[in-house]
């Protein structure tokens, strides 16, 4: 970016261009996309910069990445080789928090193939790995592979995965509701808290699949749910109400139960119409 361009660019754009320029020619890097709340138009002042760095063997070693990123990081604000949720590097650049999330492109492509083939299933965040590419902005893609993969995911939601989730998740939700009711009856408040979280996780997993939307992750779920035309009545307001109820309140079970049953009914109606 030239000095003239920098004068016209926002601090965010300057930070973004500096990080991308530093990373593109690292060993193994084959693509970069911008994800997170910024790419989805939901960012606030506290939002960090989420960059997904796609790689193939062999990715640059941690020491090499540290040396490269230290050129653009604010003094003593860099940590590399974080492995709590996969491989990440974190830094502060121009007073902006930046997270580099490294994604094995071959592994992601294989997962996409499974999603369109036999399907993939689970109780939470099943398609979240696809969302950061689908809803993201591709910044570096010399071979065009990221654009091709993004176009495939955008063209058609993986129906085998959707069918599995619509069959599986309603059963899980009803089982977890039974667990929550039992925990309430016993006064086991920690178990109540555990099950209310699990119900929330499975609920939104099912909701996004029902609406053929890729799971956006754990943040701003209610904002994303507004983009789902097929959802329980006043879904956002009812979830906000349920979230404010304490674990010992028996109204919690009733509130969650009605939400779950309405969503399960919508899933059953959709499955029936698909079958006919």
C-alpha positions as CSV (number, residue, x, y, z in Angstrom):
1,X,0.0,0.0,0.0
2,X,1.4,3.4,-1.0
3,X,1.7,6.4,1.3
4,X,-1.0,8.1,-0.6
5,X,-3.3,5.0,-0.2
6,X,-2.6,4.9,3.5
7,X,-3.7,8.5,3.9
8,X,-7.1,7.6,2.4
9,X,-7.5,4.2,4.3
10,X,-9.0,3.6,7.7
11,X,-6.9,2.3,10.5
12,X,-8.6,-1.1,10.1
13,X,-7.7,-1.3,6.4
14,X,-4.1,-0.3,7.1
15,X,-3.8,-3.0,9.8
16,X,-5.3,-5.6,7.5
17,X,-3.0,-4.8,4.6
18,X,0.1,-4.9,6.8
19,X,-0.8,-8.3,8.2
20,X,-1.7,-9.8,4.8
21,X,1.5,-8.5,3.2
22,X,3.5,-10.1,6.1
23,X,1.9,-13.5,5.8
24,X,1.3,-14.2,2.1
25,X,4.8,-15.4,1.3
26,X,5.3,-17.5,4.4
27,X,6.2,-21.1,3.6
28,X,3.0,-23.2,3.1
29,X,0.5,-20.3,2.9
30,X,-1.8,-20.8,-0.1
31,X,-4.7,-18.5,0.8
32,X,-6.1,-15.9,3.2
33,X,-9.6,-14.8,4.0
34,X,-11.1,-12.2,6.4
35,X,-13.7,-13.7,8.7
36,X,-15.4,-13.0,12.0
37,X,-17.8,-10.2,12.9
38,X,-16.0,-7.7,10.6
39,X,-16.7,-9.7,7.5
40,X,-20.3,-10.2,8.5
41,X,-20.9,-6.6,9.2
42,X,-21.5,-7.1,13.0
43,X,-18.3,-5.7,14.4
44,X,-18.0,-3.2,17.2
45,X,-15.1,-1.3,18.7
46,X,-14.0,-4.4,20.7
47,X,-14.0,-6.7,17.6
48,X,-10.7,-8.2,16.6
49,X,-9.4,-8.9,13.2
50,X,-9.9,-12.6,12.3
51,X,-7.7,-13.8,9.4
52,X,-8.0,-17.4,8.2
53,X,-4.7,-18.5,6.8
54,X,-5.0,-21.6,4.6
55,X,-1.9,-23.7,4.3
56,X,-0.5,-26.9,2.9
57,X,2.6,-28.9,4.1
58,X,4.8,-27.6,5.3
59,X,3.7,-24.4,7.1
60,X,6.4,-22.0,8.3
61,X,7.7,-22.9,11.7
62,X,6.6,-20.9,14.8
63,X,10.0,-19.2,15.0
64,X,9.7,-18.0,11.4
65,X,6.2,-16.8,11.8
66,X,7.2,-14.9,15.0
67,X,10.0,-13.2,13.2
68,X,7.8,-12.1,10.3
69,X,4.9,-11.0,12.5
70,X,7.2,-9.1,14.9
71,X,7.9,-6.7,12.1
72,X,4.3,-5.4,12.1
73,X,3.2,-6.1,15.7
74,X,3.1,-3.5,18.4
75,X,6.1,-3.9,20.8
76,X,5.8,-7.0,23.0
77,X,2.3,-7.8,21.7
78,X,2.7,-11.1,19.9
79,X,2.1,-14.7,20.8
80,X,2.5,-17.5,18.3
81,X,1.8,-21.2,18.2
82,X,-1.4,-21.1,20.3
83,X,-3.0,-24.5,20.1
84,X,-6.1,-24.4,22.4
85,X,-8.6,-24.6,19.5
86,X,-6.3,-25.4,16.6
87,X,-3.2,-23.5,15.5
88,X,-3.3,-19.7,16.0
89,X,-1.0,-16.7,16.2
90,X,-2.2,-13.5,18.1
91,X,-0.8,-10.0,17.9
92,X,-1.6,-6.4,18.3
93,X,-1.0,-4.2,15.2
94,X,-1.8,-0.5,15.2
95,X,-3.9,-0.9,18.4
96,X,-5.9,-3.6,16.6
97,X,-6.1,-7.2,18.0
98,X,-5.4,-9.6,15.3
99,X,-5.9,-13.4,15.3
100,X,-4.4,-15.6,12.6
101,X,-6.3,-18.9,12.4
102,X,-4.4,-21.5,10.4
103,X,-6.5,-23.9,8.4
104,X,-5.2,-27.0,6.6
105,X,-6.8,-26.5,3.2
106,X,-6.6,-30.2,2.2
107,X,-8.4,-31.1,5.5
108,X,-11.1,-28.5,4.8
109,X,-11.7,-29.7,1.3
110,X,-12.0,-33.3,2.5
111,X,-14.6,-32.2,5.1
112,X,-16.6,-30.4,2.4
113,X,-16.5,-33.5,0.3
114,X,-17.9,-35.5,3.3
115,X,-20.6,-32.9,3.8
116,X,-21.8,-33.3,0.2
117,X,-21.3,-37.1,0.2
118,X,-22.3,-39.2,3.2
119,X,-23.0,-36.0,5.3
120,X,-21.6,-34.9,8.6
121,X,-23.5,-34.8,11.9
122,X,-23.1,-33.6,15.5
123,X,-24.8,-31.6,18.1
124,X,-23.0,-28.3,17.7
125,X,-21.3,-26.0,15.2
126,X,-21.3,-28.7,12.6
127,X,-20.9,-26.4,9.6
128,X,-19.1,-23.6,11.4
129,X,-15.8,-24.4,9.6
130,X,-17.5,-23.7,6.3
131,X,-19.1,-20.4,7.5
132,X,-15.8,-18.5,7.8
133,X,-15.1,-19.1,4.2
134,X,-18.7,-18.7,2.9
135,X,-19.4,-15.4,4.8
136,X,-15.8,-14.2,4.6
137,X,-13.8,-12.0,2.2
138,X,-11.0,-13.7,0.3
139,X,-7.9,-11.6,0.3
140,X,-5.3,-13.9,-1.2
141,X,-6.0,-16.8,-3.5
142,X,-3.3,-17.2,-6.1
143,X,-4.6,-20.6,-7.4
144,X,-8.3,-19.8,-7.2
145,X,-9.0,-22.8,-5.0
146,X,-10.6,-20.8,-2.2
147,X,-12.9,-19.0,-4.6
148,X,-13.9,-22.3,-6.1
149,X,-14.6,-23.8,-2.7
150,X,-16.5,-20.8,-1.6
151,X,-18.6,-20.8,-4.8
152,X,-19.5,-24.5,-4.3
153,X,-20.7,-23.9,-0.7
154,X,-22.6,-20.8,-1.7
155,X,-24.3,-22.5,-4.7
156,X,-25.9,-25.3,-2.7
157,X,-26.1,-26.2,1.0
158,X,-24.9,-29.8,1.5
159,X,-28.2,-31.6,1.7
160,X,-26.9,-35.0,3.0
161,X,-25.6,-33.0,6.1
162,X,-28.8,-31.2,6.4
163,X,-30.9,-34.4,6.4
164,X,-28.7,-36.0,9.1
165,X,-29.0,-33.0,11.3
166,X,-32.8,-32.7,10.9
167,X,-33.1,-36.4,11.8
168,X,-30.6,-36.4,14.7
169,X,-30.9,-33.0,16.5
170,X,-34.6,-33.1,17.5
171,X,-33.9,-36.4,19.3
172,X,-31.0,-34.9,21.1
173,X,-33.0,-31.9,22.1
174,X,-35.7,-33.9,23.7
175,X,-33.3,-36.1,25.5
176,X,-31.5,-33.1,26.9
177,X,-34.8,-31.5,28.0
178,X,-35.5,-34.7,30.0
179,X,-32.1,-34.4,31.6
180,X,-32.8,-30.7,32.5
181,X,-36.1,-31.5,34.0
182,X,-34.6,-34.3,36.1
183,X,-31.8,-32.0,37.3
184,X,-34.3,-29.3,38.2
185,X,-36.3,-31.9,40.2
186,X,-33.1,-32.9,42.1
187,X,-32.0,-29.4,42.7
188,X,-28.8,-30.1,40.8
189,X,-28.1,-26.6,39.6
190,X,-24.8,-27.4,37.9
191,X,-26.4,-30.1,35.9
192,X,-29.2,-27.6,35.0
193,X,-26.6,-25.1,33.7
194,X,-24.8,-27.8,31.8
195,X,-28.0,-29.0,30.0
196,X,-29.3,-25.5,29.3
197,X,-26.0,-24.8,27.4
198,X,-26.2,-28.1,25.6
199,X,-29.9,-27.4,24.6
200,X,-28.8,-23.9,23.3
201,X,-26.0,-25.4,21.3
202,X,-28.1,-28.1,19.6
203,X,-31.0,-25.7,19.1
204,X,-29.0,-23.3,17.0
205,X,-27.2,-26.1,15.2
206,X,-30.6,-27.4,14.1
207,X,-32.0,-23.9,13.3
208,X,-29.2,-23.0,10.9
209,X,-29.3,-26.3,9.2
210,X,-33.1,-26.1,8.8
211,X,-32.7,-22.7,7.1
212,X,-29.7,-23.9,5.0
213,X,-27.4,-21.4,6.6
214,X,-23.9,-22.3,7.7
215,X,-23.4,-22.1,11.4
216,X,-21.8,-18.7,12.2
217,X,-20.1,-19.8,15.5
218,X,-20.8,-19.0,19.1
219,X,-21.2,-15.2,19.0
220,X,-24.2,-13.1,18.1
221,X,-26.5,-16.1,17.6
222,X,-29.7,-14.1,18.0
223,X,-28.6,-11.6,15.4
224,X,-27.8,-14.4,13.0
225,X,-31.1,-16.2,13.8
226,X,-33.0,-13.2,12.5
227,X,-31.8,-14.2,9.0
228,X,-33.6,-17.5,9.4
229,X,-37.2,-17.3,7.9
230,X,-38.1,-20.7,9.4
231,X,-37.9,-20.2,13.2
232,X,-40.1,-20.4,16.3
233,X,-42.4,-17.4,16.9
234,X,-40.7,-14.5,18.5
235,X,-37.6,-16.6,18.8
236,X,-35.2,-13.8,19.7
237,X,-37.4,-12.4,22.5
238,X,-38.1,-15.8,23.9
239,X,-34.4,-16.8,24.0
240,X,-33.6,-13.5,25.7
241,X,-36.2,-14.3,28.3
242,X,-34.9,-17.9,28.8
243,X,-31.4,-16.7,29.2
244,X,-32.3,-14.3,32.0
245,X,-34.0,-17.1,34.1
246,X,-31.9,-18.5,36.9
247,X,-31.1,-22.2,37.1
248,X,-33.4,-22.8,40.0
249,X,-36.5,-21.4,38.2
250,X,-38.8,-24.2,37.0
251,X,-40.1,-21.7,34.3
252,X,-36.7,-22.3,32.6
253,X,-37.7,-25.8,31.6
254,X,-41.1,-24.7,30.2
255,X,-39.6,-21.8,28.3
256,X,-36.9,-24.0,26.7
257,X,-39.4,-26.8,26.1
258,X,-41.8,-24.6,24.0
259,X,-38.9,-23.3,21.9
260,X,-37.5,-26.7,21.3
261,X,-40.9,-28.3,20.4
262,X,-41.7,-25.5,17.9
263,X,-38.3,-25.9,16.2
264,X,-38.7,-29.7,16.1
265,X,-42.1,-29.3,14.6
266,X,-40.7,-27.1,11.9
267,X,-38.0,-29.6,11.2
268,X,-40.5,-32.4,11.0
269,X,-42.7,-30.4,8.6
270,X,-39.7,-29.7,6.4
271,X,-38.7,-33.4,6.4
272,X,-42.3,-34.5,5.5
273,X,-42.5,-32.0,2.6
274,X,-39.1,-33.2,1.3
275,X,-40.2,-36.8,1.5
276,X,-43.4,-36.1,-0.5
